[in-house]
Amino acid sequence: MDRRNFLKYVTLAGSSFALTSCFQGRNSNLQPDVSLSASPMAVNEPLKVGFVYMGPVGDFGWTYAHDLGRRDMEANLQDKVKTTFVENVNKGADAERVIRQLALDGNKLIFTTSFGYMNPTIKVAKDFGDVIFEHCTGYKRAANVGTYLGRFEEPRYLTGMIAGKMTKSNVVGFIGAYPIPEVIRGISAFTQGVRLTNPQAKVKVLWVQSWYDPTKEREVAQALVNLGADVLTQHTDSGAVVQFAEEKDIYAFGYNTDMSKFGQKAHLTSPINKWGKFYTDKALAVMSNTWKPQDVWDGIGEGMVDISPMNQAIPSDVQQLVNAKRDEFIQGTAHPFDGPVKDQKGIVRVSKGKVLDDRGQLAMDWYVEGIEGSIPKDKS
């Protein structure tokens, strides 16, 4: 698995992960503030920015969302930047070759958008001290390497609230990619939202063991419907689940981007990633020679994640509930894992008045109450 997610590695990384201090607040720095000594850009010379993608830009999921962010940055900065991207890049030697070539081609800012690119990014960065690198989902930083991630659990919770109100069978189906902490956290945040609005509803999870496989996604969606699910959600990249739901006259949520085009009636909303502002801000920081190596983990309030427009089939009172909770996330008065939080066995994992902290979220390997089934072994 060469995806964006470092989360399955948090336990292996141990104390060297420096988690005790790394997530004390959003936009916190894991290393001391270090300004690069790179020379300012030549007057009127556009900043060359490279992107490395793990999938095709047309997946309508993870990679497509990053490419939308790239295009937003171009629209915001126009002739101040010149961008290029390489898609379908495997981890390891392939990634190192592509990243190195982008640096050799004169790109002074390079975004690497998969966890599998972490070590190649760090390796190439050592050889190009005048190039800035931003790695999505990694935990290794350097004087010229920053990291970034979205708080995906916030929009997941909101979609769960909707699912709890829209299901008639009280069975909600979740199509999982790989059983790693990021996905488990998303399933659990979603279920927390479901249980807020409908404590009787259950979430059933089946796994594709892939990030992007429209055929398997559809097969798993059918299996969940066979188990009684009348609302579906996914942690996969294609629009196949929403298309399937449209055909079956049931409801579904997309993921990563607004997937309403795949089913106008079925699509309730999508948790979406919004990288454009972040990419624009980082480019401006490089151009002004103010960039610093940070670890950024931002949510709805910072504009990095959100939900797409809600389907009008969702009752207005439910939409109001969702918008109110969204406001609480923005204000910091609510958290997807506000205690008390119990696991499947009824054991209290987060006590009342507490929240599941960032370290606990990054290492999450357990289901919250309300999820049926066990977590399988990761086959990635």
Secondary structure by P-SEA (a helix, b strand, c coil): ccccccccccccccccccccccccccccccccccccccccccccccbbbbbbbccccccccaaaaaaaaaaaaaaaccccbbbbbcccccccaaaaaaaaaaaaacccbbbbccccaaaaaaaaaaacccbbbbbcccccccccbbbbcccaaaaaaaaaaaaaaaccccbbbbbbccccaaaaaaaaaaaaaaaaccccbbbbbbbccccccaaaaaaaaaaaaaacccbbbbccccaaaaaaaaaaccccccccccccccccccccccccccaaaaaaaaaaaaaacccccccccccccccccccccccccccaaaaaaaaaaaaaaaaccccccccccccccccccccccccccaaaaaaccccccccccccccccc
